[in-house]
Each structure stands twice: as structure tokens, then as C-alpha cells.
């Protein structure tokens, strides 16, 4: 996955925390799996496509503590930081 490689390279340059990188990959795994399942479920999918899609469907490692930490340190701290132009 090209985006995964870019994220890893960029995180080292920009000093992104391991927790943030893990949470980004959590999202990417879920997103990728969702699209693999959608392709698998199409009536027009061939058997080969369905077999490959099943290999792509994964579940990320569950870590509620990391999720909460990211929300507390990166998301909630941005509350009211930006306002829409009126």
C-alpha cells in the first residue's frame, strides 16, 4: 500500500507519535476492508475477485486506550480553534 509507506516515511520526518501512526493505520485497515467487502458482495464479482477480497478483509488491533489518548490530545484540543468565515 503506497499510502502506508508514505505515512511511515512522513511520520519519521515530522516526528509523529507511534500512537498516532497506529491510529491512522487502524482507520486505513477498516476503510480498506470495507471496500474489499463491498467488492466481494457485488453480484458481478468473479470467484477470483471474491477470493482476493477475502484475503484483504482484516480487523485492526483493538486499543481503546490509544483511541481515547488520540482524541484527548489531538482532537479535543482543537475544539473552537477554527471558525467558519461568515
PDB file of N, CA, C and O in Angstrom:
ATOM      1  N   UNK A   1       0.839  -1.167   0.000  1.00  0.00           N
ATOM      2  CA  UNK A   1       0.000   0.000   0.000  1.00  0.00           C
ATOM      3  C   UNK A   1       0.893   1.243   0.000  1.00  0.00           C
ATOM      4  O   UNK A   1       1.623   1.489   0.960  1.00  0.00           O
ATOM      5  N   UNK A   2       0.831   2.000  -1.052  1.00  0.00           N
ATOM      6  CA  UNK A   2       1.705   3.159  -1.213  1.00  0.00           C
ATOM      7  C   UNK A   2       1.474   4.211  -0.135  1.00  0.00           C
ATOM      8  O   UNK A   2       2.432   4.806   0.359  1.00  0.00           O
ATOM      9  N   UNK A   3       0.224   4.447   0.235  1.00  0.00           N
ATOM     10  CA  UNK A   3      -0.067   5.459   1.244  1.00  0.00           C
ATOM     11  C   UNK A   3       0.532   5.080   2.590  1.00  0.00           C
ATOM     12  O   UNK A   3       1.012   5.946   3.321  1.00  0.00           O
ATOM     13  N   UNK A   4       0.509   3.809   2.919  1.00  0.00           N
ATOM     14  CA  UNK A   4       1.097   3.351   4.176  1.00  0.00           C
ATOM     15  C   UNK A   4       2.578   3.659   4.227  1.00  0.00           C
ATOM     16  O   UNK A   4       3.082   4.119   5.252  1.00  0.00           O
ATOM     17  N   UNK A   5       3.275   3.414   3.142  1.00  0.00           N
ATOM     18  CA  UNK A   5       4.714   3.709   3.082  1.00  0.00           C
ATOM     19  C   UNK A   5       4.961   5.208   3.244  1.00  0.00           C
ATOM     20  O   UNK A   5       5.871   5.610   3.968  1.00  0.00           O
ATOM     21  N   UNK A   6       4.162   6.032   2.579  1.00  0.00           N
ATOM     22  CA  UNK A   6       4.317   7.486   2.697  1.00  0.00           C
ATOM     23  C   UNK A   6       4.040   7.966   4.119  1.00  0.00           C
ATOM     24  O   UNK A   6       4.727   8.856   4.621  1.00  0.00           O
ATOM     25  N   UNK A   7       3.045   7.384   4.760  1.00  0.00           N
ATOM     26  CA  UNK A   7       2.735   7.765   6.141  1.00  0.00           C
ATOM     27  C   UNK A   7       3.899   7.422   7.054  1.00  0.00           C
ATOM     28  O   UNK A   7       4.292   8.229   7.896  1.00  0.00           O
ATOM     29  N   UNK A   8       4.448   6.233   6.892  1.00  0.00           N
ATOM     30  CA  UNK A   8       5.581   5.832   7.733  1.00  0.00           C
ATOM     31  C   UNK A   8       6.800   6.726   7.504  1.00  0.00           C
ATOM     32  O   UNK A   8       7.464   7.135   8.457  1.00  0.00           O
ATOM     33  N   UNK A   9       7.085   7.022   6.255  1.00  0.00           N
ATOM     34  CA  UNK A   9       8.236   7.895   5.962  1.00  0.00           C
ATOM     35  C   UNK A   9       7.998   9.301   6.503  1.00  0.00           C
ATOM     36  O   UNK A   9       8.888   9.898   7.108  1.00  0.00           O
ATOM     37  N   UNK A  10       6.796   9.827   6.284  1.00  0.00           N
ATOM     38  CA  UNK A  10       6.487  11.179   6.746  1.00  0.00           C
ATOM     39  C   UNK A  10       6.442  11.284   8.257  1.00  0.00           C
ATOM     40  O   UNK A  10       6.827  12.309   8.819  1.00  0.00           O
ATOM     41  N   UNK A  11       5.977  10.239   8.922  1.00  0.00           N
ATOM     42  CA  UNK A  11       5.887  10.293  10.383  1.00  0.00           C
ATOM     43  C   UNK A  11       7.267  10.357  11.023  1.00  0.00           C
ATOM     44  O   UNK A  11       7.439  10.980  12.071  1.00  0.00           O
ATOM     45  N   UNK A  12       8.238   9.723  10.404  1.00  0.00           N
ATOM     46  CA  UNK A  12       9.605   9.794  10.929  1.00  0.00           C
ATOM     47  C   UNK A  12      10.182  11.198  10.748  1.00  0.00           C
ATOM     48  O   UNK A  12      10.876  11.710  11.628  1.00  0.00           O
ATOM     49  N   UNK A  13       9.895  11.807   9.618  1.00  0.00           N
ATOM     50  CA  UNK A  13      10.406  13.157   9.340  1.00  0.00           C
ATOM     51  C   UNK A  13       9.723  14.185  10.234  1.00  0.00           C
ATOM     52  O   UNK A  13      10.377  15.078  10.774  1.00  0.00           O
ATOM     53  N   UNK A  14       8.399  14.059  10.392  1.00  0.00           N
ATOM     54  CA  UNK A  14       7.613  15.037  11.153  1.00  0.00           C
ATOM     55  C   UNK A  14       7.476  14.696  12.633  1.00  0.00           C
ATOM     56  O   UNK A  14       6.791  15.404  13.373  1.00  0.00           O
ATOM     57  N   UNK A  15       8.123  13.616  13.068  1.00  0.00           N
ATOM     58  CA  UNK A  15       8.104  13.207  14.482  1.00  0.00           C
ATOM     59  C   UNK A  15       6.683  12.973  14.996  1.00  0.00           C
ATOM     60  O   UNK A  15       6.309  13.459  16.063  1.00  0.00           O
ATOM     61  N   UNK A  16       5.910  12.232  14.230  1.00  0.00           N
ATOM     62  CA  UNK A  16       4.542  11.873  14.615  1.00  0.00           C
ATOM     63  C   UNK A  16       4.631  10.706  15.604  1.00  0.00           C
ATOM     64  O   UNK A  16       5.421   9.780  15.417  1.00  0.00           O
ATOM     65  N   UNK A  17       3.821  10.763  16.644  1.00  0.00           N
ATOM     66  CA  UNK A  17       3.888   9.728  17.678  1.00  0.00           C
ATOM     67  C   UNK A  17       3.482   8.361  17.128  1.00  0.00           C
ATOM     68  O   UNK A  17       2.722   8.258  16.165  1.00  0.00           O
ATOM     69  N   UNK A  18       4.005   7.325  17.762  1.00  0.00           N
ATOM     70  CA  UNK A  18       3.643   5.964  17.363  1.00  0.00           C
ATOM     71  C   UNK A  18       2.150   5.727  17.531  1.00  0.00           C
ATOM     72  O   UNK A  18       1.531   5.045  16.714  1.00  0.00           O
ATOM     73  N   UNK A  19       1.562   6.296  18.600  1.00  0.00           N
ATOM     74  CA  UNK A  19       0.119   6.137  18.807  1.00  0.00           C
ATOM     75  C   UNK A  19      -0.675   6.724  17.644  1.00  0.00           C
ATOM     76  O   UNK A  19      -1.656   6.130  17.199  1.00  0.00           O
ATOM     77  N   UNK A  20      -0.259   7.872  17.159  1.00  0.00           N
ATOM     78  CA  UNK A  20      -0.963   8.498  16.039  1.00  0.00           C
ATOM     79  C   UNK A  20      -0.825   7.652  14.771  1.00  0.00           C
ATOM     80  O   UNK A  20      -1.797   7.465  14.040  1.00  0.00           O
ATOM     81  N   UNK A  21       0.366   7.150  14.516  1.00  0.00           N
ATOM     82  CA  UNK A  21       0.586   6.313  13.339  1.00  0.00           C
ATOM     83  C   UNK A  21      -0.278   5.052  13.435  1.00  0.00           C
ATOM     84  O   UNK A  21      -0.904   4.649  12.455  1.00  0.00           O
ATOM     85  N   UNK A  22      -0.308   4.438  14.607  1.00  0.00           N
ATOM     86  CA  UNK A  22      -1.132   3.243  14.802  1.00  0.00           C
ATOM     87  C   UNK A  22      -2.610   3.550  14.576  1.00  0.00           C
ATOM     88  O   UNK A  22      -3.335   2.745  13.991  1.00  0.00           O
ATOM     89  N   UNK A  23      -3.053   4.715  15.042  1.00  0.00           N
ATOM     90  CA  UNK A  23      -4.466   5.074  14.868  1.00  0.00           C
ATOM     91  C   UNK A  23      -4.781   5.360  13.399  1.00  0.00           C
ATOM     92  O   UNK A  23      -5.876   5.050  12.931  1.00  0.00           O
ATOM     93  N   UNK A  24      -3.842   5.939  12.681  1.00  0.00           N
ATOM     94  CA  UNK A  24      -4.023   6.162  11.242  1.00  0.00           C
ATOM     95  C   UNK A  24      -4.164   4.825  10.521  1.00  0.00           C
ATOM     96  O   UNK A  24      -5.033   4.666   9.663  1.00  0.00           O
ATOM     97  N   UNK A  25      -3.313   3.871  10.868  1.00  0.00           N
ATOM     98  CA  UNK A  25      -3.389   2.561  10.226  1.00  0.00           C
ATOM     99  C   UNK A  25      -4.658   1.820  10.639  1.00  0.00           C
ATOM    100  O   UNK A  25      -5.208   1.054   9.847  1.00  0.00           O
ATOM    101  N   UNK A  26      -5.127   2.037  11.856  1.00  0.00           N
ATOM    102  CA  UNK A  26      -6.406   1.461  12.289  1.00  0.00           C
ATOM    103  C   UNK A  26      -7.510   1.898  11.328  1.00  0.00           C
ATOM    104  O   UNK A  26      -8.299   1.079  10.857  1.00  0.00           O
ATOM    105  N   UNK A  27      -7.552   3.196  11.046  1.00  0.00           N
ATOM    106  CA  UNK A  27      -8.545   3.737  10.105  1.00  0.00           C
ATOM    107  C   UNK A  27      -8.356   3.148   8.710  1.00  0.00           C
ATOM    108  O   UNK A  27      -9.324   2.746   8.065  1.00  0.00           O
ATOM    109  N   UNK A  28      -7.114   3.099   8.251  1.00  0.00           N
ATOM    110  CA  UNK A  28      -6.852   2.629   6.891  1.00  0.00           C
ATOM    111  C   UNK A  28      -7.249   1.158   6.720  1.00  0.00           C
ATOM    112  O   UNK A  28      -7.797   0.778   5.685  1.00  0.00           O
ATOM    113  N   UNK A  29      -6.976   0.346   7.720  1.00  0.00           N
ATOM    114  CA  UNK A  29      -7.331  -1.073   7.650  1.00  0.00           C
ATOM    115  C   UNK A  29      -8.845  -1.231   7.585  1.00  0.00           C
ATOM    116  O   UNK A  29      -9.359  -2.004   6.777  1.00  0.00           O
ATOM    117  N   UNK A  30      -9.563  -0.493   8.443  1.00  0.00           N
ATOM    118  CA  UNK A  30     -11.022  -0.578   8.432  1.00  0.00           C
ATOM    119  C   UNK A  30     -11.595  -0.090   7.112  1.00  0.00           C
ATOM    120  O   UNK A  30     -12.512  -0.704   6.567  1.00  0.00           O
ATOM    121  N   UNK A  31     -11.063   1.006   6.595  1.00  0.00           N
ATOM    122  CA  UNK A  31     -11.546   1.583   5.343  1.00  0.00           C
ATOM    123  C   UNK A  31     -11.289   0.626   4.168  1.00  0.00           C
ATOM    124  O   UNK A  31     -12.181   0.373   3.358  1.00  0.00           O
ATOM    125  N   UNK A  32     -10.088   0.110   4.091  1.00  0.00           N
ATOM    126  CA  UNK A  32      -9.710  -0.808   3.017  1.00  0.00           C
ATOM    127  C   UNK A  32     -10.572  -2.063   3.071  1.00  0.00           C
ATOM    128  O   UNK A  32     -11.026  -2.553   2.037  1.00  0.00           O
ATOM    129  N   UNK A  33     -10.794  -2.579   4.260  1.00  0.00           N
ATOM    130  CA  UNK A  33     -11.606  -3.785   4.429  1.00  0.00           C
ATOM    131  C   UNK A  33     -13.054  -3.546   4.007  1.00  0.00           C
ATOM    132  O   UNK A  33     -13.700  -4.422   3.432  1.00  0.00           O
ATOM    133  N   UNK A  34     -13.547  -2.355   4.302  1.00  0.00           N
ATOM    134  CA  UNK A  34     -14.922  -2.030   3.914  1.00  0.00           C
ATOM    135  C   UNK A  34     -15.083  -2.092   2.396  1.00  0.00           C
ATOM    136  O   UNK A  34     -16.065  -2.642   1.898  1.00  0.00           O
ATOM    137  N   UNK A  35     -14.132  -1.536   1.667  1.00  0.00           N
ATOM    138  CA  UNK A  35     -14.227  -1.543   0.211  1.00  0.00           C
ATOM    139  C   UNK A  35     -14.011  -2.947  -0.354  1.00  0.00           C
ATOM    140  O   UNK A  35     -14.611  -3.305  -1.368  1.00  0.00           O
ATOM    141  N   UNK A  36     -13.168  -3.735   0.287  1.00  0.00           N
ATOM    142  CA  UNK A  36     -12.988  -5.120  -0.148  1.00  0.00           C
ATOM    143  C   UNK A  36     -14.289  -5.903   0.033  1.00  0.00           C
ATOM    144  O   UNK A  36     -14.655  -6.709  -0.823  1.00  0.00           O
ATOM    145  N   UNK A  37     -14.984  -5.667   1.140  1.00  0.00           N
ATOM    146  CA  UNK A  37     -16.253  -6.342   1.377  1.00  0.00           C
ATOM    147  C   UNK A  37     -17.306  -5.903   0.363  1.00  0.00           C
ATOM    148  O   UNK A  37     -18.094  -6.724  -0.109  1.00  0.00           O
ATOM    149  N   UNK A  38     -17.323  -4.619   0.029  1.00  0.00           N
ATOM    150  CA  UNK A  38     -18.274  -4.132  -0.971  1.00  0.00           C
ATOM    151  C   UNK A  38     -18.019  -4.781  -2.330  1.00  0.00           C
ATOM    152  O   UNK A  38     -18.958  -5.181  -3.018  1.00  0.00           O
ATOM    153  N   UNK A  39     -16.757  -4.883  -2.709  1.00  0.00           N
ATOM    154  CA  UNK A  39     -16.428  -5.522  -3.983  1.00  0.00           C
ATOM    155  C   UNK A  39     -16.794  -7.004  -3.940  1.00  0.00           C
ATOM    156  O   UNK A  39     -17.336  -7.543  -4.905  1.00  0.00           O
ATOM    157  N   UNK A  40     -16.499  -7.651  -2.833  1.00  0.00           N
ATOM    158  CA  UNK A  40     -16.834  -9.066  -2.667  1.00  0.00           C
ATOM    159  C   UNK A  40     -18.341  -9.289  -2.842  1.00  0.00           C
ATOM    160  O   UNK A  40     -18.762 -10.282  -3.436  1.00  0.00           O
ATOM    161  N   UNK A  41     -19.138  -8.368  -2.326  1.00  0.00           N
ATOM    162  CA  UNK A  41     -20.596  -8.525  -2.302  1.00  0.00           C
ATOM    163  C   UNK A  41     -21.288  -8.204  -3.618  1.00  0.00           C
ATOM    164  O   UNK A  41     -22.476  -8.487  -3.769  1.00  0.00           O
ATOM    165  N   UNK A  42     -20.580  -7.627  -4.560  1.00  0.00           N
ATOM    166  CA  UNK A  42     -21.217  -7.282  -5.839  1.00  0.00           C
ATOM    167  C   UNK A  42     -21.609  -8.552  -6.598  1.00  0.00           C
ATOM    168  O   UNK A  42     -20.836  -9.509  -6.652  1.00  0.00           O
ATOM    169  N   UNK A  43     -22.788  -8.559  -7.173  1.00  0.00           N
ATOM    170  CA  UNK A  43     -23.213  -9.736  -7.945  1.00  0.00           C
ATOM    171  C   UNK A  43     -22.285 -10.041  -9.124  1.00  0.00           C
ATOM    172  O   UNK A  43     -22.188 -11.189  -9.558  1.00  0.00           O
ATOM    173  N   UNK A  44     -21.616  -9.031  -9.633  1.00  0.00           N
ATOM    174  CA  UNK A  44     -20.760  -9.221 -10.806  1.00  0.00           C
ATOM    175  C   UNK A  44     -19.344  -9.669 -10.454  1.00  0.00           C
ATOM    176  O   UNK A  44     -18.543  -9.913 -11.356  1.00  0.00           O
ATOM    177  N   UNK A  45     -19.016  -9.783  -9.173  1.00  0.00           N
ATOM    178  CA  UNK A  45     -17.658 -10.192  -8.780  1.00  0.00           C
ATOM    179  C   UNK A  45     -17.382 -11.624  -9.208  1.00  0.00           C
ATOM    180  O   UNK A  45     -18.220 -12.512  -9.047  1.00  0.00           O
ATOM    181  N   UNK A  46     -16.201 -11.827  -9.751  1.00  0.00           N
ATOM    182  CA  UNK A  46     -15.795 -13.183 -10.136  1.00  0.00           C
ATOM    183  C   UNK A  46     -15.311 -13.936  -8.901  1.00  0.00           C
ATOM    184  O   UNK A  46     -15.066 -13.337  -7.854  1.00  0.00           O
ATOM    185  N   UNK A  47     -15.180 -15.229  -9.031  1.00  0.00           N
ATOM    186  CA  UNK A  47     -14.687 -16.030  -7.905  1.00  0.00           C
ATOM    187  C   UNK A  47     -13.272 -15.606  -7.516  1.00  0.00           C
ATOM    188  O   UNK A  47     -12.942 -15.556  -6.331  1.00  0.00           O
ATOM    189  N   UNK A  48     -12.448 -15.306  -8.498  1.00  0.00           N
ATOM    190  CA  UNK A  48     -11.073 -14.867  -8.212  1.00  0.00           C
ATOM    191  C   UNK A  48     -11.091 -13.546  -7.441  1.00  0.00           C
ATOM    192  O   UNK A  48     -10.331 -13.381  -6.487  1.00  0.00           O
ATOM    193  N   UNK A  49     -11.939 -12.613  -7.838  1.00  0.00           N
ATOM    194  CA  UNK A  49     -12.050 -11.345  -7.117  1.00  0.00           C
ATOM    195  C   UNK A  49     -12.527 -11.574  -5.687  1.00  0.00           C
ATOM    196  O   UNK A  49     -12.009 -10.967  -4.749  1.00  0.00           O
ATOM    197  N   UNK A  50     -13.508 -12.445  -5.523  1.00  0.00           N
ATOM    198  CA  UNK A  50     -14.017 -12.713  -4.179  1.00  0.00           C
ATOM    199  C   UNK A  50     -12.950 -13.355  -3.308  1.00  0.00           C
ATOM    200  O   UNK A  50     -12.836 -13.022  -2.129  1.00  0.00           O
ATOM    201  N   UNK A  51     -12.167 -14.272  -3.869  1.00  0.00           N
ATOM    202  CA  UNK A  51     -11.087 -14.908  -3.101  1.00  0.00           C
ATOM    203  C   UNK A  51     -10.054 -13.880  -2.662  1.00  0.00           C
ATOM    204  O   UNK A  51      -9.597 -13.903  -1.519  1.00  0.00           O
ATOM    205  N   UNK A  52      -9.686 -12.978  -3.571  1.00  0.00           N
ATOM    206  CA  UNK A  52      -8.718 -11.945  -3.227  1.00  0.00           C
ATOM    207  C   UNK A  52      -9.276 -10.971  -2.192  1.00  0.00           C
ATOM    208  O   UNK A  52      -8.561 -10.537  -1.289  1.00  0.00           O
ATOM    209  N   UNK A  53     -10.544 -10.636  -2.329  1.00  0.00           N
ATOM    210  CA  UNK A  53     -11.175  -9.718  -1.373  1.00  0.00           C
ATOM    211  C   UNK A  53     -11.184 -10.297   0.033  1.00  0.00           C
ATOM    212  O   UNK A  53     -10.956  -9.577   1.005  1.00  0.00           O
ATOM    213  N   UNK A  54     -11.448 -11.593   0.146  1.00  0.00           N
ATOM    214  CA  UNK A  54     -11.450 -12.217   1.467  1.00  0.00           C
ATOM    215  C   UNK A  54     -10.078 -12.118   2.132  1.00  0.00           C
ATOM    216  O   UNK A  54      -9.985 -12.014   3.355  1.00  0.00           O
ATOM    217  N   UNK A  55      -9.020 -12.150   1.333  1.00  0.00           N
ATOM    218  CA  UNK A  55      -7.666 -12.006   1.881  1.00  0.00           C
ATOM    219  C   UNK A  55      -7.387 -10.567   2.338  1.00  0.00           C
ATOM    220  O   UNK A  55      -6.532 -10.336   3.192  1.00  0.00           O
ATOM    221  N   UNK A  56      -8.115  -9.610   1.763  1.00  0.00           N
ATOM    222  CA  UNK A  56      -7.894  -8.197   2.098  1.00  0.00           C
ATOM    223  C   UNK A  56      -8.671  -7.746   3.323  1.00  0.00           C
ATOM    224  O   UNK A  56      -8.344  -6.723   3.923  1.00  0.00           O
ATOM    225  N   UNK A  57      -9.686  -8.491   3.694  1.00  0.00           N
ATOM    226  CA  UNK A  57     -10.513  -8.080   4.831  1.00  0.00           C
ATOM    227  C   UNK A  57      -9.794  -8.439   6.122  1.00  0.00           C
ATOM    228  O   UNK A  57      -9.521  -9.608   6.395  1.00  0.00           O
ATOM    229  N   UNK A  58      -9.492  -7.417   6.906  1.00  0.00           N
ATOM    230  CA  UNK A  58      -8.783  -7.577   8.166  1.00  0.00           C
ATOM    231  C   UNK A  58      -9.467  -6.753   9.247  1.00  0.00           C
ATOM    232  O   UNK A  58     -10.249  -5.849   8.953  1.00  0.00           O
ATOM    233  N   UNK A  59      -9.173  -7.066  10.463  1.00  0.00           N
ATOM    234  CA  UNK A  59      -9.666  -6.293  11.596  1.00  0.00           C
ATOM    235  C   UNK A  59      -8.444  -5.707  12.307  1.00  0.00           C
ATOM    236  O   UNK A  59      -7.532  -6.447  12.676  1.00  0.00           O
ATOM    237  N   UNK A  60      -8.418  -4.395  12.501  1.00  0.00           N
ATOM    238  CA  UNK A  60      -7.254  -3.806  13.180  1.00  0.00           C
ATOM    239  C   UNK A  60      -7.217  -4.210  14.647  1.00  0.00           C
ATOM    240  O   UNK A  60      -8.236  -4.591  15.225  1.00  0.00           O
ATOM    241  N   UNK A  61      -6.048  -4.123  15.234  1.00  0.00           N
ATOM    242  CA  UNK A  61      -5.891  -4.419  16.657  1.00  0.00           C
ATOM    243  C   UNK A  61      -6.700  -3.403  17.458  1.00  0.00           C
ATOM    244  O   UNK A  61      -6.572  -2.195  17.257  1.00  0.00           O
ATOM    245  N   UNK A  62      -7.517  -3.893  18.350  1.00  0.00           N
ATOM    246  CA  UNK A  62      -8.372  -3.030  19.164  1.00  0.00           C
ATOM    247  C   UNK A  62      -7.559  -2.433  20.308  1.00  0.00           C
ATOM    248  O   UNK A  62      -6.934  -3.163  21.078  1.00  0.00           O
ATOM    249  N   UNK A  63      -7.566  -1.120  20.420  1.00  0.00           N
ATOM    250  CA  UNK A  63      -6.855  -0.450  21.504  1.00  0.00           C
ATOM    251  C   UNK A  63      -7.632   0.800  21.914  1.00  0.00           C
ATOM    252  O   UNK A  63      -7.299   1.905  21.488  1.00  0.00           O
ATOM    253  N   UNK A  64      -8.665   0.629  22.738  1.00  0.00           N
ATOM    254  CA  UNK A  64      -9.473   1.780  23.148  1.00  0.00           C
ATOM    255  C   UNK A  64      -8.672   2.858  23.876  1.00  0.00           C
ATOM    256  O   UNK A  64      -8.988   4.044  23.785  1.00  0.00           O
ATOM    257  N   UNK A  65      -7.634   2.437  24.598  1.00  0.00           N
ATOM    258  CA  UNK A  65      -6.806   3.415  25.312  1.00  0.00           C
ATOM    259  C   UNK A  65      -6.097   4.354  24.342  1.00  0.00           C
ATOM    260  O   UNK A  65      -6.020   5.560  24.575  1.00  0.00           O
ATOM    261  N   UNK A  66      -5.580   3.788  23.251  1.00  0.00           N
ATOM    262  CA  UNK A  66      -4.899   4.613  22.246  1.00  0.00           C
ATOM    263  C   UNK A  66      -5.888   5.552  21.569  1.00  0.00           C
ATOM    264  O   UNK A  66      -5.586   6.725  21.350  1.00  0.00           O
ATOM    265  N   UNK A  67      -7.063   5.041  21.239  1.00  0.00           N
ATOM    266  CA  UNK A  67      -8.106   5.851  20.614  1.00  0.00           C
ATOM    267  C   UNK A  67      -8.451   7.043  21.504  1.00  0.00           C
ATOM    268  O   UNK A  67      -8.492   8.180  21.034  1.00  0.00           O
ATOM    269  N   UNK A  68      -8.696   6.788  22.772  1.00  0.00           N
ATOM    270  CA  UNK A  68      -9.038   7.870  23.711  1.00  0.00           C
ATOM    271  C   UNK A  68      -7.890   8.857  23.870  1.00  0.00           C
ATOM    272  O   UNK A  68      -8.114  10.065  23.951  1.00  0.00           O
ATOM    273  N   UNK A  69      -6.671   8.352  23.914  1.00  0.00           N
ATOM    274  CA  UNK A  69      -5.499   9.232  24.045  1.00  0.00           C
ATOM    275  C   UNK A  69      -5.394  10.178  22.859  1.00  0.00           C
ATOM    276  O   UNK A  69      -5.136  11.369  23.034  1.00  0.00           O
ATOM    277  N   UNK A  70      -5.593   9.658  21.652  1.00  0.00           N
ATOM    278  CA  UNK A  70      -5.531  10.496  20.452  1.00  0.00           C
ATOM    279  C   UNK A  70      -6.635  11.542  20.486  1.00  0.00           C
ATOM    280  O   UNK A  70      -6.392  12.710  20.185  1.00  0.00           O
ATOM    281  N   UNK A  71      -7.845  11.131  20.850  1.00  0.00           N
ATOM    282  CA  UNK A  71      -8.957  12.082  20.921  1.00  0.00           C
ATOM    283  C   UNK A  71      -8.682  13.160  21.963  1.00  0.00           C
ATOM    284  O   UNK A  71      -8.948  14.336  21.719  1.00  0.00           O
ATOM    285  N   UNK A  72      -8.158  12.777  23.106  1.00  0.00           N
ATOM    286  CA  UNK A  72      -7.891  13.742  24.177  1.00  0.00           C
ATOM    287  C   UNK A  72      -6.771  14.712  23.803  1.00  0.00           C
ATOM    288  O   UNK A  72      -6.873  15.910  24.067  1.00  0.00           O
ATOM    289  N   UNK A  73      -5.705  14.198  23.190  1.00  0.00           N
ATOM    290  CA  UNK A  73      -4.533  15.041  22.929  1.00  0.00           C
ATOM    291  C   UNK A  73      -4.539  15.746  21.580  1.00  0.00           C
ATOM    292  O   UNK A  73      -3.875  16.769  21.414  1.00  0.00           O
ATOM    293  N   UNK A  74      -5.281  15.211  20.619  1.00  0.00           N
ATOM    294  CA  UNK A  74      -5.214  15.777  19.266  1.00  0.00           C
ATOM    295  C   UNK A  74      -6.531  16.326  18.744  1.00  0.00           C
ATOM    296  O   UNK A  74      -6.536  17.248  17.929  1.00  0.00           O
ATOM    297  N   UNK A  75      -7.620  15.788  19.191  1.00  0.00           N
ATOM    298  CA  UNK A  75      -8.914  16.196  18.644  1.00  0.00           C
ATOM    299  C   UNK A  75      -9.582  17.219  19.555  1.00  0.00           C
ATOM    300  O   UNK A  75      -9.902  18.327  19.123  1.00  0.00           O
ATOM    301  N   UNK A  76      -9.789  16.849  20.802  1.00  0.00           N
ATOM    302  CA  UNK A  76     -10.486  17.757  21.714  1.00  0.00           C
ATOM    303  C   UNK A  76      -9.724  19.067  21.924  1.00  0.00           C
ATOM    304  O   UNK A  76     -10.335  20.104  22.184  1.00  0.00           O
ATOM    305  N   UNK A  77      -8.411  19.025  21.815  1.00  0.00           N
ATOM    306  CA  UNK A  77      -7.621  20.248  21.998  1.00  0.00           C
ATOM    307  C   UNK A  77      -7.845  21.257  20.874  1.00  0.00           C
ATOM    308  O   UNK A  77      -7.525  22.437  21.022  1.00  0.00           O
ATOM    309  N   UNK A  78      -8.397  20.791  19.748  1.00  0.00           N
ATOM    310  CA  UNK A  78      -8.661  21.680  18.610  1.00  0.00           C
ATOM    311  C   UNK A  78     -10.058  22.300  18.653  1.00  0.00           C
ATOM    312  O   UNK A  78     -10.415  23.105  17.793  1.00  0.00           O
ATOM    313  N   UNK A  79     -10.841  21.918  19.661  1.00  0.00           N
ATOM    314  CA  UNK A  79     -12.195  22.454  19.771  1.00  0.00           C
ATOM    315  C   UNK A  79     -12.151  23.976  19.841  1.00  0.00           C
ATOM    316  O   UNK A  79     -11.389  24.552  20.618  1.00  0.00           O
ATOM    317  N   UNK A  80     -12.961  24.606  19.038  1.00  0.00           N
ATOM    318  CA  UNK A  80     -13.067  26.060  18.951  1.00  0.00           C
ATOM    319  C   UNK A  80     -11.795  26.749  18.437  1.00  0.00           C
ATOM    320  O   UNK A  80     -11.673  27.970  18.533  1.00  0.00           O
ATOM    321  N   UNK A  81     -10.858  25.982  17.899  1.00  0.00           N
ATOM    322  CA  UNK A  81      -9.629  26.576  17.363  1.00  0.00           C
ATOM    323  C   UNK A  81      -9.873  27.210  16.006  1.00  0.00           C
ATOM    324  O   UNK A  81      -9.165  28.139  15.617  1.00  0.00           O
ATOM    325  N   UNK A  82     -10.858  26.723  15.290  1.00  0.00           N
ATOM    326  CA  UNK A  82     -11.144  27.227  13.954  1.00  0.00           C
ATOM    327  C   UNK A  82     -12.585  27.675  13.870  1.00  0.00           C
ATOM    328  O   UNK A  82     -13.470  27.074  14.478  1.00  0.00           O
ATOM    329  N   UNK A  83     -12.818  28.729  13.117  1.00  0.00           N
ATOM    330  CA  UNK A  83     -14.177  29.226  12.925  1.00  0.00           C
ATOM    331  C   UNK A  83     -14.437  29.392  11.437  1.00  0.00           C
ATOM    332  O   UNK A  83     -13.541  29.729  10.663  1.00  0.00           O
ATOM    333  N   UNK A  84     -15.672  29.150  11.060  1.00  0.00           N
ATOM    334  CA  UNK A  84     -16.076  29.325   9.669  1.00  0.00           C
ATOM    335  C   UNK A  84     -16.108  30.810   9.335  1.00  0.00           C
ATOM    336  O   UNK A  84     -16.455  31.636  10.178  1.00  0.00           O
ATOM    337  N   UNK A  85     -15.746  31.141   8.110  1.00  0.00           N
ATOM    338  CA  UNK A  85     -15.902  32.511   7.648  1.00  0.00           C
ATOM    339  C   UNK A  85     -17.379  32.807   7.496  1.00  0.00           C
ATOM    340  O   UNK A  85     -18.135  31.980   6.987  1.00  0.00           O
ATOM    341  N   UNK A  86     -17.782  33.960   7.926  1.00  0.00           N
ATOM    342  CA  UNK A  86     -19.192  34.322   7.824  1.00  0.00           C
ATOM    343  C   UNK A  86     -19.453  35.193   6.625  1.00  0.00           C
ATOM    344  O   UNK A  86     -20.593  35.592   6.388  1.00  0.00           O
TER     345      UNK A  86
END
